[in-house]
Amino acid sequence: MKTLVEMENSGLETMLRDDKVEDLHRMYQLFGRVEGGLTLMSSVMSNYVRETGKAIVMDQEKAKEQGTFVQSLLQLKDKYDHLLDNAFNKDKTFQRSLNQAFEHFINLNPKSPEYISLFIDDKLKKGLKGLSEEEVEITLDKVMMLFRFIQEKDVFEKYYKQHLAKRLLLGRSVSDDAERNMIAKLKTECGYQFTSKLEGMFTDMKLSTETMEGFKSHASEESLNGIDLNVHVLTTGFWPTQSASKCNLPTEILQCCETFEKFYIYISNHNGRRLTWQTNMGTAELRGFFSGRKHELSVSTYQMCILLLFNNNETMTFKDIREATDIPIPDLKRNLLSLSMGKYKILNKESKEKSITEEETFSFNSKFKSKLYRVKIITVSARETEPEAIETRQKVDEDRKHQIEAAVVRVMKSRKTMEHNLLIADVTKQLSSRFVPNPIIIKKRVESLIEREYLERSKTDRKVYHYLA
């Protein structure tokens, strides 16, 4: 049997590679009559799928293009689902072998959770346009199949929250229904706790709309300098934590912000709340006059602060702009490059280099032309740097500590007394829907709980713990 399965040009691997559905079905029926035949087939298939999948997830070129990475995995899943239905009679043994193979190789690449979140982000931004509801459902269901294989679901959650925040705040979602549908799928898969913050983000957006309606009827009496201000009030616990970025807003914008704060805190009865302006997450619409032609510019808040400086200055150096706006240097460079080296050059840059020095000079491009009246300036995207990736990982690890401790306390509270290995097994089982905890980390969290007198060691056996009420 083994010889038949492993034959070089006509064995099982060759049939799998070349999609020989009928030949595979014949082999399945033939081997089903022999004891251990199907077990051997499913084992060889599992090993082959593991190697094929490993080649995809460890491919550096595919990893650079997150869409290609996930699309390749979806195509592989489609191929084997087709074989399972048509060649292997939906055999549960083969199904289990395939699932184990996929779970094995998807988790070989630590960036898999991020790539799957980015793929969903791309689909929910523009990839689902023109598709029927049924087609949208099929696409999201396929991605959920891959999501089930991820062990580090908490890492996925961190990235998904960041991507959802940008889609909601920048109005980039192709459909609110598709967004809610995706969250419902995640909720079904992982429970309420996994999606409570994501649902909180939608609640904040709804409440912000209501708050703005109240503000606009109130602000008609106040002076907003002719500026149409829109504010999203975000609850700190729901949204990705951002350190408040420094930025010197123009005086007229500051006055609008102060008017809104007074309305929100004193008139809307939100006394005791503190508002922190997240200037790095905002957008603005400006009217620009270029050689007799008028354009409406859709820009980020940072770009607005930069452009308004040129109402009173012909030219400015990078150093001047930095001192005037106080925008963090990496963000300032990205936004200046977007305005001077992007598709629409609103500013002239002295040198044509893509790097920016302290003395680099910028001037307003009065000769700017475009067939479009409304021009959208796309900010040069910031890839997640190594320090940011490390910071994301540290946040995940910090969250895991609390979750492990909570699970230990839950288990011990119900059992009162428990042996170390049984406790590790129970805690791992409880947390497996979000991540697979390292036994060494669990042990450290148990030690910490003993120090804080939540638990104590048995005086007769150090491997046994008692819960302290």
C-alpha positions in Angstrom: 0.0 0.0 0.0 2.7 2.4 1.0 4.5 1.8 -2.3 1.4 2.6 -4.3 0.8 5.8 -2.3 4.4 7.1 -2.6 5.0 6.2 -6.3 7.0 9.0 -7.8 4.9 10.1 -10.8 1.6 8.5 -10.1 1.3 8.4 -6.3 -1.0 10.3 -4.0 1.1 13.5 -3.9 1.2 13.7 -7.7 -2.6 13.3 -7.8 -3.1 16.0 -5.2 -0.8 18.4 -7.0 -2.5 17.8 -10.4 -6.1 17.8 -9.0 -6.8 14.3 -10.3 -10.2 14.1 -8.6 -11.5 10.9 -10.3 -8.2 9.1 -9.7 -8.2 10.2 -6.0 -11.8 9.0 -5.7 -10.9 5.6 -7.1 -7.9 5.3 -4.7 -10.2 6.3 -1.8 -12.7 3.6 -2.7 -9.9 1.0 -3.2 -8.0 1.8 0.0 -11.3 1.9 1.9 -11.5 -1.9 1.5 -8.1 -2.5 3.2 -7.6 -2.1 6.9 -5.6 1.1 7.6 -5.7 2.2 4.0 -7.6 5.4 4.5 -5.5 6.3 7.6 -2.4 6.0 5.5 -3.9 8.1 2.7 -5.0 10.9 5.1 -1.6 10.9 6.8 0.3 11.3 3.5 -2.2 14.0 2.4 -1.8 15.8 5.7 2.0 15.9 5.4 1.8 17.0 1.7 -0.6 19.9 2.6 1.6 20.9 5.5 4.6 21.2 3.2 2.6 23.1 0.5 1.2 25.5 3.1 4.5 26.0 4.8 6.0 27.1 1.4 3.2 29.8 1.1 3.5 31.2 4.7 7.3 31.3 4.7 7.5 32.8 1.2 9.0 36.3 1.7 7.6 37.7 -1.6 4.0 36.6 -0.7 4.5 38.0 2.8 5.3 41.4 1.4 1.9 41.4 -0.3 -0.5 40.6 2.5 -3.4 40.2 0.0 -1.4 37.6 -2.0 -0.5 35.8 1.1 -4.1 35.4 2.3 -5.5 34.8 -1.3 -3.0 31.9 -1.7 -4.2 30.3 1.5 -7.9 30.7 0.5 -7.1 29.1 -2.9 -5.4 26.2 -1.2 -8.4 25.8 1.2 -10.8 25.9 -1.8 -8.8 23.3 -3.6 -8.8 20.8 -0.7 -12.5 21.5 0.2 -13.3 20.6 -3.4 -11.2 17.4 -3.2 -12.8 16.5 0.2 -16.3 16.8 -1.3 -15.7 15.1 -4.6 -12.9 12.7 -4.0 -13.0 11.7 -0.4 -16.8 11.6 0.2 -16.6 14.3 3.0 -14.7 11.8 5.1 -14.4 13.1 8.7 -10.9 11.6 9.0 -9.7 13.5 6.0 -11.5 16.6 7.2 -9.7 16.4 10.6 -6.3 15.8 8.9 -6.8 18.9 6.6 -7.8 21.1 9.6 -4.8 20.0 11.6 -2.5 20.7 8.6 -3.9 24.2 8.0 -3.7 25.0 11.7 -0.1 23.8 11.8 1.3 25.9 8.9 -0.8 29.1 9.4 0.7 29.5 12.9 4.3 29.0 11.6 4.2 32.7 10.5 3.7 35.0 13.5 2.3 37.7 11.2 -0.6 35.5 10.0 -3.1 37.3 12.4 -2.1 40.7 11.1 -2.2 39.6 7.4 -5.7 38.2 7.8 -6.9 41.4 9.5 -5.3 43.5 6.7 -7.0 41.3 4.0 -10.4 41.8 5.7 -9.6 45.6 6.0 -8.9 45.7 2.3 -12.1 43.9 1.4 -14.3 46.0 3.7 -12.7 49.2 2.3 -13.1 48.6 -1.4 -12.9 44.9 -2.3 -16.6 44.3 -1.8 -17.9 47.0 -4.1 -20.3 45.8 -6.7 -20.8 42.4 -5.0 -24.2 41.1 -4.0 -25.0 40.4 -0.4 -24.6 36.7 -1.0 -21.1 37.1 -2.6 -20.1 39.3 0.4 -21.3 36.6 2.8 -19.3 33.9 0.9 -16.1 36.1 0.9 -16.3 36.8 4.7 -17.1 33.1 5.5 -14.0 32.0 3.6 -11.8 34.4 5.6 -13.5 33.1 8.8 -12.3 29.6 7.9 -8.7 30.8 8.1 -9.4 32.8 11.3 -10.5 29.6 13.0 -7.0 28.1 12.5 -5.2 31.1 14.1 -4.1 30.3 17.7 -3.3 33.9 18.6 -6.8 35.4 18.2 -5.9 38.1 20.6 -3.2 39.4 18.3 -5.8 39.4 15.4 -8.2 41.4 17.7 -5.5 44.1 18.3 -4.9 44.6 14.6 -8.6 44.3 13.7 -9.4 47.0 16.2 -6.8 49.4 14.7 -8.0 48.8 11.1 -11.7 49.1 12.1 -10.9 52.4 13.9 -9.4 53.9 10.7 -12.3 52.7 8.5 -14.9 54.2 10.8 -13.2 57.5 11.5 -12.1 58.1 7.9 -15.4 56.9 6.4 -13.7 54.3 4.4 -16.1 51.4 5.0 -17.8 50.2 1.9 -20.9 49.1 3.9 -22.0 49.3 7.5 -24.0 46.1 7.1 -20.8 44.3 6.0 -18.9 45.6 9.0 -21.7 44.5 11.4 -21.9 41.2 9.6 -18.2 40.6 10.2 -18.4 41.5 13.8 -21.4 39.1 14.2 -19.3 36.3 12.7 -16.5 37.0 15.2 -19.0 37.2 18.0 -20.4 33.7 17.1 -16.9 32.3 16.8 -15.3 33.9 20.0 -18.1 35.2 22.2 -19.3 38.6 23.4 -16.1 39.5 25.2 -14.1 39.3 22.0 -16.3 41.8 20.2 -17.7 44.0 23.0 -15.1 46.8 22.3 -15.7 46.6 18.5 -19.4 47.0 19.1 -18.6 49.9 21.5 -16.8 51.7 18.6 -20.0 51.6 16.5 -22.0 52.9 19.5 -19.6 55.8 19.9 -20.0 56.7 16.2 -23.8 56.7 16.6 -23.7 58.8 19.8 -21.3 61.2 18.1 -23.8 61.8 15.3 -26.5 62.7 17.9 -24.0 64.9 19.8 -23.1 66.8 16.6 -26.8 67.4 15.8 -27.2 69.0 19.2 -24.0 71.0 18.8 -24.9 72.4 15.4 -28.3 73.7 16.6 -26.5 75.2 19.6 -23.5 76.6 17.8 -25.6 78.6 15.3 -25.7 81.2 18.1 -22.0 80.9 18.7 -19.2 82.1 16.4 -17.5 79.2 14.6 -15.7 81.6 12.1 -17.7 80.0 9.2 -16.1 76.6 9.9 -18.1 73.4 9.7 -16.8 71.4 12.7 -17.5 67.6 13.0 -16.3 65.8 16.1 -16.3 62.1 17.0 -16.2 61.6 20.8 -14.4 58.2 21.4 -14.5 56.2 24.6 -10.9 55.5 25.7 -11.5 51.8 26.6 -13.1 50.9 23.2 -10.6 52.4 20.7 -7.0 51.6 20.1 -5.0 53.5 22.7 -3.2 56.5 21.2 -0.9 58.8 23.1 -2.2 62.3 22.6 -0.1 63.7 19.7 1.1 67.2 20.1 0.0 69.6 17.4 -0.5 73.4 17.4 -3.9 73.9 15.8 -4.6 77.2 14.0 -6.2 79.8 16.2 -9.6 79.7 14.4 -9.7 75.9 14.8 -8.8 76.1 18.5 -11.7 78.5 19.1 -14.1 76.0 17.5 -12.6 73.2 19.7 -13.1 75.3 22.8 -16.7 76.1 21.8 -17.4 72.3 21.4 -15.7 71.5 24.7 -18.0 74.0 26.6 -21.1 72.6 24.8 -20.1 68.9 25.5 -19.1 69.3 29.1 -21.5 71.9 30.4 -24.6 71.9 28.1 -24.7 68.2 27.2 -24.3 67.2 30.9 -21.0 65.4 30.6 -19.5 67.0 33.7 -16.3 65.2 34.9 -15.3 64.0 31.5 -12.0 65.1 29.9 -11.6 65.5 26.2 -8.2 64.9 24.6 -8.0 66.0 20.9 -6.5 63.2 18.7 -5.1 65.5 16.0 -3.3 62.5 14.3 -6.7 60.9 13.5 -8.6 63.9 12.0 -9.4 65.1 8.5 -10.2 68.5 7.0 -11.7 70.1 3.9 -9.9 73.3 2.6 -10.6 75.7 -0.3 -7.4 76.5 -2.2 -7.0 79.3 -4.9 -4.5 78.5 -7.6 -3.8 80.9 -10.5 -7.4 81.9 -10.8 -8.8 78.4 -10.3 -10.4 77.1 -7.1 -10.1 73.6 -5.7 -11.4 71.8 -2.6 -8.7 69.9 -0.9 -9.4 66.8 1.3 -6.5 66.5 3.7 -5.5 65.2 7.1 -5.5 67.5 10.2 -1.7 67.6 10.1 -1.8 68.6 6.4 -4.3 71.4 7.1 -2.0 72.8 9.8 0.9 72.8 7.4 -1.0 74.3 4.4 -2.6 77.2 6.5 0.9 78.4 7.4 1.3 79.3 3.7 -1.5 81.9 3.9 1.0 84.2 5.6 4.4 82.8 4.3 5.8 82.5 0.8 8.4 79.9 1.7 9.2 78.0 4.9 11.9 75.6 5.9 11.2 72.2 7.4 12.5 73.6 10.7 10.1 76.6 10.6 7.1 74.3 9.9 8.2 71.9 12.7 8.4 74.7 15.2 5.2 76.3 14.1 3.1 73.1 14.1 4.9 70.9 16.7 3.8 67.9 14.7 6.0 64.8 15.6 8.9 64.6 13.1 8.1 61.2 11.4 4.4 62.4 10.9 5.5 65.8 9.6 7.9 64.3 7.1 5.2 61.9 5.8 2.7 64.6 5.4 5.1 67.0 3.7 6.1 64.3 1.2 2.4 63.7 0.5 1.9 67.4 -0.2 5.1 67.9 -2.3 6.0 64.6 -3.9 2.6 62.8 -4.2 0.1 62.7 -7.1 -1.1 66.2 -6.3 1.8 68.6 -5.6 0.2 71.4 -3.5 3.6 72.5 -2.2 6.9 72.9 -4.1 9.9 71.2 -2.5 13.3 72.7 -3.2 15.1 69.3 -3.8 13.7 66.3 -5.7 15.0 63.9 -3.1 12.6 61.8 -1.1 14.4 62.6 2.1 13.9 65.9 4.1 16.6 67.8 5.8 16.2 70.5 8.5 16.9 73.3 6.0 14.7 71.9 3.2 12.5 74.7 1.8 8.9 74.5 0.8 6.7 77.0 -1.0 3.0 77.1 -2.1 2.5 75.8 -5.7 0.3 78.5 -7.2 0.5 76.7 -10.6 -1.2 73.5 -9.4 -3.7 72.2 -11.9 -6.2 69.3 -11.8 -9.2 68.3 -13.8 -10.9 67.5 -10.6 -12.5 70.2 -8.4 -12.3 68.1 -5.3 -8.7 66.8 -4.7 -8.0 64.1 -2.1 -4.4 64.1 -0.8 -3.4 60.6 0.2 -0.9 60.5 3.1 2.2 58.4 2.5 1.2 55.2 4.5 3.3 54.4 7.5 4.3 50.7 7.6 4.4 49.3 11.1 8.0 49.7 12.2 9.9 47.2 14.3 9.5 49.3 17.5 5.8 49.6 16.8 5.5 45.8 16.2 7.3 45.2 19.5 5.0 47.7 21.3 1.9 45.9 19.9 3.4 42.6 21.0 4.1 44.0 24.5 0.5 45.3 24.8 -0.8 41.8 23.8 1.5 40.1 26.4 0.4 42.6 29.1 -3.3 41.8 28.3 -2.5 38.1 28.4 -1.1 38.4 32.0 -4.4 39.7 33.2 -6.5 37.1 31.3 -4.3 34.2 32.6 -4.6 35.5 36.2 -8.4 35.9 35.8 -8.7 32.3 34.4 -6.5 30.9 37.3 -8.7 32.7 39.9 -11.9 31.5 38.2 -10.7 27.8 38.1 -9.4 27.9 41.7 -12.5 29.7 43.0 -14.7 26.8 41.7 -12.3 24.0 42.7 -10.8 25.4 45.9 -7.9 23.0 45.8 -6.0 21.9 42.7 -2.8 20.2 41.6 -0.4 22.2 39.4 -0.6 20.2 36.2 -4.4 20.0 36.3 -4.6 23.8 36.9 -2.3 24.4 33.8 -4.6 22.1 31.7 -7.8 23.8 32.9 -6.5 27.3 32.3 -5.1 26.4 28.9 -8.5 25.0 27.9 -10.3 28.1 29.1 -8.1 30.5 27.2 -7.6 28.4 24.0 -10.4 30.3 22.2 -8.2 33.4 22.3 -4.6 32.1 22.5 -2.5 29.2 23.6 -0.8 30.2 26.9 2.7 29.2 27.6 2.8 26.9 30.8 5.9 28.9 32.0 3.9 32.1 31.9 0.9 30.5 33.7 3.3 29.4 36.4 4.7 32.9 36.8 1.1 34.3 37.1 0.3 31.7 39.7 3.5 32.8 41.7 2.3 36.4 41.4 -1.2 35.4 42.7 0.4 33.6 45.7 2.5 36.7 46.5 -0.7 38.8 46.5 -2.4 36.2 48.7 -5.1 35.0 46.2 -3.7 31.5 46.5 -1.4 29.5 48.8 0.7 26.4 48.4 -0.3 23.3 50.3 2.0 22.8 53.4 2.2 19.0 52.6 2.6 19.2 48.8 4.1 22.2 47.0 2.5 21.1 43.7 -1.0 21.7 45.2 -2.6 25.1 45.5 -5.5 26.3 47.8 -7.8 29.2 47.0 -7.9 31.9 49.6 -11.4 33.6 49.9 
